[in-house]
Amino acid sequence: MNNRIAKRIATFMLTSVMTLTLAGAVMPREVHAERSVNDIQKDKDNLQNNIDSTNSQLVTLLAEVADLNSQISDKESEIADTQANLEAAEQSVNEQREAIKLRMKYTYESGQNATMLTAILESKNISDMLNRVEYANTIYQYDQNMLTAYQGTVEDMTEIKTQLQTEQTSLKTQKSELDAKKTSLNNTLATMKTQMGSIDTELAAAKEAAAKKAAEEKKKREEAQRKAAEEAARKATSSQQNSSDGTFHGSEGNGSSGSHNVAGGNPTASVNGSAIVSYAMQFVGNPYVWGGTSLTGGADCSGFVTSVYQHFGYFKGGRLTSGGFRSVGSAVSYDNIQPGDIVCYSGHVAIYAGGGKIVEAQSTKAGITANRSVLCHDILAIRRM
């Protein structure tokens, strides 16, 4: 048991040094801009692992201390029992000595001489002599045996008591060492918990800074998109003003695939953007089909916008490509966008539905939808019929 506990103490001391070393490795530093949230989180995770490990060591150590306390208590009980037995043996020795003294006193006072010579001289015959000699020898031998036995018991009890006291001292020394280790582990835990508080503060600050930076970058992107849309609308308006009639050329890239009358012959005079959006929303959930123009059976992005507007009398000459929509109607800035306006992107076209969303034939996977932001792509032009 003693060797096992000694090894346990040595192991604890080595682990304590390693724990303190690891704890120092994740000591929080001052907050720097280059310290990312991930770096700080890794430090926090490492420190938490060290705290968990130290807690585990402390639990094991407390069990060892409890075991030592139990052993010390058992030793104290054994010492108490041995002391009681020792006192009883010493009392028996004293009682035996007193009994011998009384017998000697009785023999002297009664005028009897218990020596071997007296037994021989006063005997009446051989048989009486032998009896007297045997009796005297028996008494003598009995007294000697009893004194020897009692004295041996006293010596044994004394030796046992000394051994138990030595073992008790050893156990108390080991307990003192474990108590010192427990104090060390508690101090280590307190230090690491203080470090954890510093890391939590640093992590919160880093997250706040990251969120602020992300918001600023998003704002910059949206501003850049807005300016790009305005610039595209300005260029489209300039191109429209240079046109000498009411026709335009539409294609995916350069608007050269054919001519279409913008008004389409006789568009509905009272139509407004909200009516266009309301009509388009009826077909949300229907499929996306490449090259399709059917609002119910399937359409692609330009086929969808063409078919919606054809319902109100526009584009009767045929379907337009996404590139062709960039020069229809009149240009509108992003700040003045309204429901029903046509929003042109690179290779894509949609109808502005209001609330920052567009209704569109999105993709073969999504179909016709109305849940994406108008800023889902860079806006090249916004046109109003």
N, C-alpha and C positions, 0 to 999 in steps of 0.2 A: 504493500500500500504506500509506504513512504517513498519508494523509488518511483512509483507511478505519479505521485503528486509532484515530486521533484522534477520529473520530465515535463509534466503539465505546466509548471511554473516557467521552466526554460522556454517552452514553446510559446507561452503567452508573452514573455519578454521579447522574443524575436518578432512575433507578429505585431507587437506594439510598435516596435521600431519601423517595421514596414508600413503600418497604418499611418504613422506620423509622417513618413516620407511621402506616401501617396496623398495625404491631406495637404501637405505643403505644395505638391505639384499642381493642385487645383485651387490654390489660394487666389481669391478674386483679385483682379487687377483694377486699376482705375479705368473708368469707362473711356474707351477710345472709339473713334469713328470706324476704324477698320475691324473692330470686334463685331462679327456678325451674330445674329440671333442663334444660328446653328452652332457656332463656336461656344457661345455662352451656355446653350442647352446641353452640349456635350460635357462641359465642365460640371454642370449641375448634376447630370446623370452619373458621372464618375464619382462626385462627392457623395451622392446618395448611396451608391454602391459601397463606398467606404463606411458610411454611417451604418448601413445595414450589417456590414461585416463586423464592425466594432460592437454593435448591439448584440450580435450573436456571440461574440467572445465574452461579453459581459454576462450574458445569461449562463453560459457554460461556467464562467468563473464563480458566479453566485452559487451555482450548484456545488462546486468544489468547496467553497467556503462553508456551505451548509453541511456537507459531508464531514469536513474537518471539525466543525462545531459538535457534530454528533459523536465523532470519535473522542474529542476532548471530554465531552460529558460522560462517555462510557469509561474513559480512563479515570475520571474523578470518582465515579462510582466504585470502580475496582480498587482504587487507592483507599477509599473510605472503608470498603469491606476488608481489605488487607490490614488496615490499621486496627479495625475491630478485632480481627483474628489475632493480630500481633499482641494486642492488649490482653486478650483472653489467654494466650499462651504464656505471656509473662506472669499473669495472675496465677496460672496453674503451677508454674515453676516456683513462685513464691509460696503457694499453698503447700507444695510438696516439701519444700525446705522447712516450713513451719511444722509439718507433720513429723519430719525426722527429728527436729528439735524436741518436740513433745515426747516422742518415744524415748529419746535419750534422757530427757529430764525424768520421765516416769521410772525408767530403769534405775537411775541414780537414786531417786527419792525412795524407791521401794527396797533399796539395798541390794538389788540384783545387779550382777555384772555380766554384761552380754558379750564379754570377750571370749574368744575361742578357748583360752586357758581355763577360765572360770567354768565354762561349760564342761570341760573335761574333769576338773578337780571335784566339782560338786555333784557329778553324776553318781547315781546309785549303782549302776551296772553298765555294761557295754551298751545295751539297748537304749538306756536313758541317755548315755553319753552321745550316742549317734543321733538320737532325736534332738538333743540340745544343739549339737553342732549343725544339724540340717536346718533347724529352725532359725538359728542365728544367721546362717549363710543365706537362707531364703529371704529373711528380712533385709539383709544387707544388699543382696542382688536386686531385690524389688526396688529398694530406694535408688540404687544406682541406675537401673533401667528407666525408672520414671524420670529421674533428673536428666538423664541423657536424652530421652525422647522429648521432654518439654524444652530442653535447651536447643535441640535440633529444630524443633518447630519454631522457636523464637528466631533462630538464625535464618531459617527458610523464609519466614514472613518478612524479616528485615530486608533480605535480598530481593524478594518480590516487590516490596514497597519501593526500594531504590530503583529497580528496573522500570516500574510503572511511572515513577516520577520523572525518570530520564525520558521515557516515551512521551509523557505529557509535555515536557519542555520542548521536545522536538516538534510535536504537533502545533504547539503555540507559536513556535518560530515560523513554521510553514504557513500558519494562518496569518501571521503578521506580514509575511511576504505577499500572500494573496491579497490582503487588505491594501497593501501599497499598490499592487497591480490594479486593483479595483479603482482606487483613487486616480491612478494614471489614466485608465480607460474612461472614467467619467470626465476627467479634464479634457481628454482628446475629443470626446463626444461634444462637450460644451464648445470647444474651439471650432469643430466642424459645423456645428449648428449656427454659430456666429458667421462662419464663412458662407453657409447656405443662405442666411439672411442677406448678406452682401450680394451674392450671386442673383438672388431673386430680385433685388432692387435694380441691379445692372440689367437683368433680362427684361424687366418691365420697361426700363428706359429704352433699351434697344428695340423692343417691339413697337413702342410708341414712335420712335424715330423712323423705323422701317415703314410703319403705316402712313406717317406723314409724308415720307418720301414717295411712297407709292401713289398717294393722293395727288401730290404735286405733278408726278409724271403723267398720271391719267389726265389731269387738267391740261397739261401741255399738249398731249396727244389730241384731245378733243378740240382744243383751240387750233391746232394745226389742221385738223380735218375740216373745221369750220371755215378757216381761211382758204383751204384748197377748194372747198365747195363753192365759196363765193367767187374765187378766181375762175373756176370752171364755168360758173353761171355767167360771169362777166364776159368771158371769151365767147360763150355760146350766144349771148345777146348781141355781141358785136358781129358775129357771123350771120345772125338772123337779120340784122339791120342791113347788111351788105347784100342780102338776097333780093332779087328783083321780082319774084313772084311768090305764090303760095305753095310751091312744091319743095321737097327736100329729098336728099339721097340717103338711103339707110343701108348700113351693113354693120357687121360686128366690129370692124376695125375702122373703116374710113367712110362709111355712108355711101357706097357706090353700087349697091345691089339693085337699085331700081327707083322709080318715082312713085310717090303716093300723095294724094291730096290731103292736106292737113285736116281740113274740115270734114272731109269724107263725103261731101255732097250736101247733106242737110242735117247737121247735128241738132240735138234737142236744145232748144233755146233756153229753157228754164233749168237745165241741169246744173247742179252744184257739186262741190267736192264731197260733201257728206253723203249725197245720194250715190256717188260713185263708190265710196268706201263701203256703204251699206250693201250695195249690190255685190261687190267683190267678196265681202265677208261670208256670203252665203256658200261659197265654194271651198272654204277652209276645211281641210281634211281630205279633199279629193286628191287623186294621184298626180305625180309629176311624170310627164312623158316627153322625151326629147323630140323636138320638132312638132309637138302637139299643140292644138289651138282649142280643144274642147274643154270647157270649164267643168264639165262633169266627167268626161271620159279620160281626161288627161291633157295637160299643157305644160310647155316649158315656160321660162320666165317671160320672154318676149311674147310668146303666144298667149299667155295669161293676160298681160296688160293690154295687148291688142284686142282680145276678145271682150274684155270688160268695157273698154272704151267704144268698141263697135256697137255694143248694146245701146249706147247713148248717141249713136250716129257718127262717130269719128272713125277714121281709117277704113272707109269702105273699100278703098282700092286694094286692100290686102294686108297681110301681117307685116310688121316691122321687126327688124333685128334690134338687139339691145343697143347697139351703136347708133342705129337710126333714130332712136328716141331722143338723143341728145340735142337735136335741132328742131323738134316740134314745138308748137305753141310759143310761149314766151318764157324767158329766163326768170328764175326766182332765187333770191338769196336764202341761205340757210336760216337766217334770222326771221324771214317772212314765210317760211314753209307752212303750208296748210294741208288739211286732209284732202285727198284726191290728187295732189301733185304727184308727178312722175319723178322718181328718184333714179338717176343713172349711175351705175358703178362700172368698173372695168369688167366687161363680159357678163354683166347682170343688170336687170332693171326690175323695179318694184313700184308699188303705189303707197304713198305715205298715208297711214291710217289714223294719225293723231296720237298724242301721248308718248311721242318718241319712238313709236313702233311702225313697222311696215307690214303690208299684206303682200304676199309674193308666192310664186311657184319656186320653192327653195331648192329642193334636190330630189333625186329619185328615192332617197331614204325618208326624207321628212315630208314630201308632198307639198301641198299648198298650205301655208302657215301664216300666222299673224302675231308671232311672239318675239321676233327679233328686233333689236334696236336699229333705228335708221342709220346709226353710226357703225354698223357691223362691218362695213368696208369703207374705204376712202370714196367719198362722193365726188363724181366728176361733173354732174349737172343736175339741176332741179328745174323741171319744165311744168308749166301750167297751161292747160288747154282753154 
